[in-house]
């Protein structure tokens, strides 16, 4: 298949998914009475959705983003980038930017005015929280250059990123799903279907064990999966390749007990579909009709915690619960409902923004909770090639229950894979201590390591940890120095 044909098929799939998404929005509004953009409560300030588009694709994604926000109950307003000025951005509160790059790394034609009149001057944007989606094509030298330029300018003016910049290479579906994942964090919901559904392969669940019995936090499970016969090929042990930092996209399934409310002939048709509240809504429909009527379950993302050479893909998943006590779609399926040995729909997504350094420079790895999964695989990769200048800063609730992979981490410290280990268990003393506190205590060492060329990698919770760690790094290194590290690819984050 030629690249042009594949690109056309991808675009067609995206458009079909978008049509289904629009149908879902209409259905959801009728069923759950979520207000539209024009009727959302005036007391809640809308999220600004700004776009700069050369061919129309960025505008299309911006419209879908606004629809996703409104479907989650968050008002949104669309605006072309060139219609905005610094004063508008300063009072926006929250914004998401969807921007393309054209020519030799330039902004789209219509955004030239914004670049000249707004980005060419200083602005006071300390009250702005934002997310940014950069669209580009890696076959060109200046890939996503305008998106990167806008991101750097926003941070220089004091704006705070809600999450790290998402870059989309030639309409890549995985990156678009990752963007949707972040939009779901803004709305507090992830019910909208994927714009570009993943092509999942089947893997077998071969291990599941709880790592933190008795913890004051939610149950966290170590999971292991292997490719099923006839599944993905091409890598070690018959599995597919991935790098440290890559992501596993999971296609959840409904619990059997939830499906048992419906006639048995619906079992297969509805296993990966949203279930209606009342089974009577499907009365008189064939399984095919019922499947076509119900929207697919959205995917879930987890940091891969193992290397391909181990012959299995490992995850660390904490159970999430809805306010009514129901388990989350993804965590419930993986940690409780999926029978051992059962097939799991899985796709590996490259996460280039969290891949390891190509040289042997020192690494500072910082994270909390299940974020240890993304740091663990980096340490495994470093140990495999005998790169031992590694410093791990990890935090959780209690040492006794929540020191995930303790024997492994302490073994790395004893063997010299870890040159330094700092731990913060927040509940083990009267005063709460977090990873950012450990970083502040070690500010002199941070400066020494970064002066030696160290790369800083952060993995874990977006809320609380990542902002606290960023503030501690700024305090220790200075804003400009940290920006410089980010531009060089030496400050990377995988936060969620």
C-alpha positions as CSV (number, residue, x, y, z in Angstrom):
1,X,0.0,0.0,0.0
2,X,1.4,3.4,-1.0
3,X,1.9,6.1,1.6
4,X,-0.7,8.3,-0.2
5,X,-3.3,5.5,-0.2
6,X,-2.6,4.8,3.5
7,X,-3.0,8.5,4.3
8,X,-6.3,8.6,2.5
9,X,-7.6,5.6,4.3
10,X,-6.5,7.0,7.6
11,X,-8.3,10.3,6.8
12,X,-11.4,8.4,5.8
13,X,-11.4,6.4,9.1
14,X,-11.0,9.6,11.1
15,X,-13.9,11.2,9.3
16,X,-16.1,8.1,9.8
17,X,-15.1,8.1,13.5
18,X,-15.9,11.8,13.7
19,X,-19.4,11.2,12.3
20,X,-19.9,8.5,14.9
21,X,-18.6,10.9,17.5
22,X,-21.1,13.6,16.5
23,X,-23.9,11.0,16.7
24,X,-22.7,10.1,20.2
25,X,-22.8,13.8,21.2
26,X,-26.4,14.1,20.1
27,X,-27.4,10.8,21.8
28,X,-25.6,11.8,25.0
29,X,-27.3,15.2,25.1
30,X,-30.7,13.6,24.7
31,X,-30.1,10.8,27.2
32,X,-28.1,12.7,29.9
33,X,-29.2,16.3,29.1
34,X,-25.7,17.7,28.9
35,X,-26.1,21.3,27.8
36,X,-24.7,22.5,24.5
37,X,-22.2,25.3,24.0
38,X,-24.9,27.9,23.9
39,X,-26.7,26.8,27.1
40,X,-23.9,25.9,29.4
41,X,-24.0,27.7,32.8
42,X,-22.6,31.2,32.5
43,X,-21.0,31.0,35.9
44,X,-18.4,28.6,34.4
45,X,-15.8,30.3,32.2
46,X,-15.4,28.5,28.9
47,X,-12.2,26.9,27.8
48,X,-10.7,28.8,24.9
49,X,-10.0,26.5,21.9
50,X,-7.7,28.3,19.6
51,X,-6.5,27.0,16.2
52,X,-4.1,27.8,13.4
53,X,-4.9,25.7,10.3
54,X,-3.3,25.7,6.9
55,X,-5.3,22.9,5.2
56,X,-8.3,22.7,7.5
57,X,-7.2,19.7,9.6
58,X,-6.3,21.7,12.7
59,X,-9.7,23.5,12.5
60,X,-11.4,20.1,12.3
61,X,-9.5,18.8,15.4
62,X,-10.3,22.0,17.2
63,X,-14.0,21.6,16.6
64,X,-13.8,18.0,17.8
65,X,-11.9,19.1,20.9
66,X,-14.6,21.7,21.7
67,X,-17.3,19.0,21.3
68,X,-15.3,16.7,23.6
69,X,-15.1,19.4,26.2
70,X,-18.8,20.2,26.0
71,X,-19.7,16.5,26.1
72,X,-17.9,16.4,29.4
73,X,-19.9,19.4,30.7
74,X,-17.1,22.0,30.2
75,X,-18.1,25.1,28.1
76,X,-15.8,25.9,25.2
77,X,-15.4,28.6,22.6
78,X,-13.6,28.3,19.3
79,X,-11.3,31.1,18.0
80,X,-8.9,31.4,15.1
81,X,-5.5,32.2,16.5
82,X,-5.1,35.5,14.6
83,X,-8.2,36.9,16.3
84,X,-6.5,36.7,19.7
85,X,-4.3,39.2,21.5
86,X,-2.3,39.1,24.7
87,X,-5.1,40.7,26.8
88,X,-7.5,38.0,25.7
89,X,-5.1,35.2,26.6
90,X,-4.3,36.9,29.9
91,X,-7.9,36.6,31.1
92,X,-8.8,33.3,29.4
93,X,-8.1,31.2,32.4
94,X,-7.8,27.9,30.5
95,X,-7.0,27.4,26.8
96,X,-6.1,24.6,24.4
97,X,-4.2,25.3,21.2
98,X,-4.3,23.2,18.0
99,X,-1.8,24.4,15.5
100,X,-0.2,23.2,12.3
101,X,3.2,23.9,10.9
102,X,3.7,24.7,7.2
103,X,6.5,25.5,4.8
104,X,9.9,25.5,6.4
105,X,8.7,25.4,9.9
106,X,6.4,28.4,9.6
107,X,3.0,29.2,11.2
108,X,-0.1,28.8,8.9
109,X,-0.5,31.8,6.7
110,X,-3.5,33.3,8.6
111,X,-1.6,33.1,11.9
112,X,1.2,35.4,10.7
113,X,-0.5,38.3,12.3
114,X,-0.6,36.6,15.7
115,X,3.1,35.7,15.4
116,X,4.1,39.3,14.5
117,X,1.8,41.3,16.8
118,X,1.5,39.0,19.8
119,X,4.4,36.5,19.9
120,X,6.8,39.3,19.0
121,X,6.2,41.1,22.3
122,X,6.1,40.3,26.0
123,X,2.8,39.3,27.6
124,X,1.7,38.6,31.2
125,X,0.1,35.2,31.1
126,X,0.7,33.9,34.6
127,X,-3.0,33.2,35.0
128,X,-3.3,31.0,31.9
129,X,-3.3,27.2,32.0
130,X,-3.1,25.6,28.6
131,X,-2.7,22.5,26.6
132,X,-1.2,22.3,23.1
133,X,-1.5,20.0,20.1
134,X,1.1,20.4,17.4
135,X,0.3,19.0,14.0
136,X,3.1,18.2,11.6
137,X,4.9,15.7,9.3
138,X,8.2,14.2,10.4
139,X,9.3,13.8,6.8
140,X,10.0,17.6,6.9
141,X,13.1,18.9,8.6
142,X,11.2,21.4,10.9
143,X,8.7,19.0,12.3
144,X,6.0,20.7,14.4
145,X,8.2,23.8,14.6
146,X,5.5,26.3,15.0
147,X,3.8,24.3,17.7
148,X,7.1,24.0,19.6
149,X,7.7,27.8,19.1
150,X,4.2,28.6,20.5
151,X,4.6,26.3,23.4
152,X,8.0,27.8,24.4
153,X,6.6,31.4,24.0
154,X,3.6,30.6,26.3
155,X,5.8,29.2,29.0
156,X,8.2,32.1,28.7
157,X,5.3,34.5,29.3
158,X,4.4,32.6,32.5
159,X,1.6,30.4,31.3
160,X,1.4,26.9,32.9
161,X,1.0,23.8,30.8
162,X,-1.8,21.5,31.9
163,X,0.1,18.6,30.3
164,X,3.1,18.2,28.0
165,X,2.7,19.2,24.3
166,X,1.2,16.5,22.1
167,X,2.7,16.2,18.7
168,X,0.8,14.5,15.8
169,X,2.8,13.1,12.9
170,X,0.8,13.0,9.7
171,X,-2.6,12.5,11.5
172,X,-1.3,9.6,13.6
173,X,-4.3,8.1,15.4
174,X,-2.4,7.1,18.5
175,X,-1.3,10.7,19.1
176,X,-4.9,11.9,18.6
177,X,-6.2,9.4,21.1
178,X,-3.5,10.7,23.5
179,X,-4.9,14.2,23.0
180,X,-8.4,13.0,23.8
181,X,-7.0,11.4,26.9
182,X,-5.8,14.8,28.1
183,X,-9.1,16.5,27.2
184,X,-10.8,13.9,29.4
185,X,-8.6,15.0,32.3
186,X,-9.9,18.6,31.8
187,X,-13.5,17.5,31.9
188,X,-13.1,14.7,34.5
189,X,-14.7,12.2,32.1
190,X,-13.5,9.9,29.4
191,X,-16.8,8.7,28.0
192,X,-16.4,10.0,24.4
193,X,-15.4,7.4,21.8
194,X,-12.0,7.5,20.2
195,X,-11.9,9.7,17.0
196,X,-9.4,7.2,15.5
197,X,-10.0,3.8,17.0
198,X,-6.9,1.7,17.5
199,X,-6.2,-1.5,15.7
200,X,-5.8,-3.8,18.7
201,X,-4.0,-7.1,18.8
202,X,-4.9,-9.9,21.3
203,X,-2.5,-10.5,24.2
204,X,-3.0,-13.0,27.0
205,X,-3.2,-12.0,30.7
206,X,-0.7,-14.2,32.4
207,X,-0.1,-12.6,35.8
208,X,-2.0,-10.3,38.1
209,X,-1.0,-9.6,41.7
210,X,-1.7,-6.7,44.1
211,X,1.4,-4.9,45.2
212,X,0.0,-2.8,48.1
213,X,-2.3,-4.9,50.3
214,X,-3.3,-2.8,53.4
215,X,-2.4,0.5,51.7
216,X,-4.4,3.6,52.6
217,X,-4.5,4.3,48.8
218,X,-6.4,2.5,46.1
219,X,-5.3,-1.1,45.2
220,X,-2.5,-1.2,42.7
221,X,-1.8,-4.4,40.6
222,X,1.2,-5.7,38.7
223,X,0.1,-7.2,35.4
224,X,1.9,-9.2,32.8
225,X,0.7,-10.0,29.3
226,X,2.1,-12.0,26.4
227,X,1.2,-12.1,22.7
228,X,-1.4,-14.7,21.8
229,X,-0.7,-17.2,19.1
230,X,-1.3,-15.5,15.8
231,X,-0.9,-12.1,17.5
232,X,1.7,-9.4,17.0
233,X,5.0,-10.6,15.5
234,X,8.4,-9.1,14.8
235,X,10.2,-8.6,18.1
236,X,12.0,-10.8,20.6
237,X,10.1,-13.9,21.8
238,X,7.6,-13.5,19.0
239,X,6.3,-10.2,20.4
240,X,6.4,-6.7,19.0
241,X,9.2,-4.1,19.6
242,X,8.9,-1.1,21.9
243,X,11.2,1.3,23.7
244,X,11.4,2.5,27.2
245,X,8.8,5.2,27.6
246,X,6.3,3.7,25.2
247,X,2.6,3.3,26.0
248,X,0.2,0.4,26.0
249,X,-3.3,1.3,24.7
250,X,-5.9,-1.1,26.1
251,X,-9.3,-1.8,24.6
252,X,-11.5,-2.5,27.7
253,X,-14.4,-5.0,27.8
254,X,-17.5,-5.0,30.0
255,X,-17.7,-7.2,33.0
256,X,-19.6,-10.5,32.5
257,X,-22.0,-9.6,35.3
258,X,-22.9,-6.4,33.5
259,X,-23.5,-8.3,30.3
260,X,-25.6,-10.9,32.1
261,X,-28.4,-8.3,32.3
262,X,-28.9,-8.7,28.6
263,X,-30.1,-11.7,26.5
264,X,-27.3,-14.2,25.9
265,X,-27.3,-13.6,22.2
266,X,-26.1,-10.0,22.9
267,X,-23.0,-11.2,24.8
268,X,-20.5,-11.0,22.0
269,X,-22.0,-8.0,20.3
270,X,-21.9,-5.8,23.4
271,X,-18.7,-6.9,25.1
272,X,-16.8,-3.8,23.9
273,X,-19.8,-1.4,23.7
274,X,-21.3,1.0,26.1
275,X,-24.3,-0.6,27.7
276,X,-27.7,1.1,28.0
277,X,-29.0,1.7,31.5
278,X,-32.2,-0.3,30.6
279,X,-31.8,-3.6,28.7
280,X,-35.3,-3.0,27.3
281,X,-33.9,-0.3,25.1
282,X,-32.5,-3.0,22.9
283,X,-35.7,-5.0,22.7
284,X,-36.5,-6.2,19.2
285,X,-33.0,-5.5,17.9
286,X,-30.6,-8.1,16.4
287,X,-27.1,-8.4,17.9
288,X,-25.7,-6.5,14.9
289,X,-28.3,-3.7,15.3
290,X,-27.6,-3.5,19.0
291,X,-23.8,-3.3,18.4
292,X,-24.3,-0.6,15.8
293,X,-26.4,1.5,18.1
294,X,-24.1,1.4,21.1
295,X,-20.9,3.4,21.0
296,X,-17.5,1.6,21.6
297,X,-15.8,1.7,24.9
298,X,-12.9,4.3,24.8
299,X,-9.3,3.1,25.1
300,X,-7.2,3.5,28.2
301,X,-3.4,4.2,28.4
302,X,-0.7,2.8,30.7
303,X,3.0,3.2,30.8
304,X,4.9,0.0,29.8
305,X,7.1,-1.2,32.7
306,X,9.1,-3.9,31.0
307,X,11.4,-4.4,28.0
308,X,10.7,-6.5,24.9
309,X,13.7,-8.8,25.7
310,X,11.8,-10.0,28.8
311,X,9.2,-11.7,26.5
312,X,6.2,-10.1,28.2
313,X,4.6,-6.7,28.6
314,X,4.2,-5.5,32.2
315,X,2.0,-2.8,33.6
316,X,1.2,-1.3,37.0
317,X,-2.4,-0.3,37.2
318,X,-4.3,1.3,40.2
319,X,-8.0,0.7,40.5
320,X,-10.0,3.8,39.8
321,X,-13.6,4.2,41.1
322,X,-16.5,6.4,40.1
323,X,-18.3,8.4,42.8
324,X,-21.0,5.6,42.9
325,X,-18.4,3.0,43.7
326,X,-18.2,1.4,40.2
327,X,-14.7,0.5,39.0
328,X,-13.3,2.4,36.1
329,X,-13.6,1.0,32.7
330,X,-10.0,0.2,32.1
331,X,-8.7,-0.5,35.6
332,X,-11.7,-2.6,36.4
333,X,-11.3,-4.8,33.3
334,X,-7.6,-5.3,33.9
335,X,-7.5,-5.7,37.7
336,X,-10.7,-7.5,38.4
337,X,-13.1,-8.5,35.6
338,X,-10.8,-10.1,33.0
339,X,-10.3,-13.8,33.7
340,X,-6.7,-15.0,34.0
341,X,-5.5,-16.3,30.6
342,X,-8.2,-14.3,28.8
343,X,-7.4,-12.2,25.7
344,X,-6.7,-8.5,26.2
345,X,-7.0,-6.0,23.3
346,X,-3.8,-4.1,23.3
347,X,-1.8,-1.9,21.0
348,X,1.7,-0.4,21.7
349,X,2.0,3.3,21.0
350,X,5.3,4.9,20.5
351,X,5.8,7.8,22.9
352,X,8.8,9.6,21.4
353,X,8.6,12.4,23.9
354,X,9.6,10.0,26.7
355,X,12.2,7.9,24.9
356,X,15.6,7.6,26.7
357,X,18.7,9.6,25.8
358,X,20.8,8.1,23.1
359,X,24.0,8.6,25.0
360,X,25.3,7.6,28.4
361,X,24.6,10.9,30.1
362,X,23.2,10.8,33.7
363,X,19.5,10.4,34.3
364,X,17.4,11.9,37.1
365,X,14.1,9.9,37.3
366,X,11.3,11.4,39.3
367,X,7.9,10.1,40.0
368,X,5.1,9.0,42.3
369,X,2.6,6.2,42.6
370,X,2.1,4.1,39.5
371,X,4.4,6.4,37.7
372,X,7.2,4.1,38.9
373,X,6.2,1.9,36.0
374,X,7.5,4.3,33.4
375,X,10.7,4.9,35.4
376,X,11.3,1.2,36.1
377,X,11.6,0.4,32.4
378,X,14.1,3.2,31.9
379,X,16.2,1.8,34.7
380,X,15.9,-1.7,33.2
381,X,17.1,-0.3,29.9
382,X,20.0,1.5,31.5
383,X,21.0,-1.5,33.5
384,X,21.1,-3.6,30.4
385,X,23.7,-1.4,28.8
386,X,25.6,-0.7,32.0
387,X,24.7,3.0,32.3
388,X,24.8,3.5,36.0
389,X,24.7,7.3,36.5
390,X,21.0,7.1,37.6
391,X,19.2,8.9,40.4
392,X,15.7,7.9,41.4
393,X,13.3,10.1,43.4
394,X,10.1,8.2,44.2
395,X,7.1,9.0,46.4
396,X,4.1,7.2,47.7
397,X,1.9,6.9,50.8
398,X,3.7,4.4,53.1
399,X,7.0,2.5,52.9
400,X,5.5,-0.7,54.3
401,X,2.6,-1.0,51.8
402,X,3.4,1.3,48.8
403,X,7.1,0.9,48.0
404,X,6.4,-0.6,44.6
405,X,9.1,-3.0,43.3
406,X,11.1,-2.5,46.5
407,X,13.3,-5.5,46.2
408,X,14.2,-4.5,42.6
409,X,14.9,-0.9,43.4
410,X,17.0,-1.8,46.5
411,X,18.9,-4.3,44.4
412,X,19.7,-1.7,41.8
413,X,21.0,0.6,44.6
414,X,23.2,-2.3,45.9
415,X,24.5,-3.2,42.5
416,X,25.3,0.4,41.5
417,X,22.7,0.7,38.8
418,X,21.3,3.5,41.0
419,X,23.9,6.1,42.1
420,X,21.4,7.7,44.4
421,X,17.9,7.0,45.7
422,X,15.6,9.5,47.5
423,X,12.2,8.4,48.8
424,X,9.2,10.3,50.1
425,X,6.4,8.4,51.9
426,X,3.9,11.0,52.7
427,X,2.0,9.2,55.5
428,X,5.0,7.8,57.5
429,X,5.4,11.0,59.6
430,X,3.3,13.7,61.0
431,X,4.4,16.2,58.4
432,X,3.5,15.2,54.8
433,X,6.6,14.8,52.6
434,X,6.5,14.5,48.8
435,X,9.0,14.1,46.0
436,X,9.1,17.8,45.4
437,X,10.3,18.3,49.0
438,X,13.1,15.8,48.5
439,X,14.1,17.7,45.3
440,X,14.2,21.0,47.3
441,X,16.4,19.4,49.9
442,X,18.8,18.1,47.1
443,X,18.9,21.4,45.1
444,X,22.7,21.6,45.2
445,X,23.0,18.0,43.9
446,X,20.4,18.8,41.2
447,X,22.5,21.6,40.0
448,X,25.6,19.4,40.0
449,X,24.0,16.6,38.0
450,X,22.5,19.0,35.4
451,X,25.8,20.7,35.0
452,X,27.2,17.3,34.1
453,X,24.5,17.0,31.4
454,X,21.9,15.0,33.2
455,X,18.5,14.4,31.6
456,X,15.4,14.8,33.9
457,X,12.5,12.4,33.4
458,X,9.2,12.8,35.3
459,X,6.4,10.2,35.4
460,X,3.3,10.1,37.5
461,X,0.3,12.1,38.5
462,X,-0.5,15.3,36.7
463,X,-2.4,16.8,39.6
464,X,-0.1,17.8,42.5
465,X,3.1,15.9,41.8
466,X,4.0,17.2,38.3
467,X,3.3,20.9,39.2
468,X,5.1,20.6,42.5
469,X,8.1,18.9,40.9
470,X,8.2,21.6,38.2
471,X,8.2,24.3,40.8
472,X,11.0,22.6,42.7
473,X,13.1,22.3,39.5
474,X,12.5,25.9,38.7
475,X,13.5,26.9,42.2
476,X,16.7,24.9,42.0
477,X,17.8,25.5,38.4
478,X,16.0,28.6,37.3
479,X,13.2,29.0,34.7
480,X,15.5,29.7,31.8
481,X,17.8,26.8,32.5
482,X,14.8,24.4,32.8
483,X,13.4,25.7,29.5
484,X,16.8,25.1,27.9
485,X,16.8,21.5,29.1
486,X,13.3,21.1,27.7
487,X,14.3,22.5,24.3
488,X,17.3,20.1,24.2
489,X,15.1,17.1,25.1
490,X,16.6,16.8,28.5
491,X,13.5,17.6,30.5
492,X,10.8,15.1,29.6
493,X,7.5,14.2,31.3
494,X,4.9,11.5,31.1
495,X,2.2,12.7,33.4
496,X,-1.5,11.7,33.6
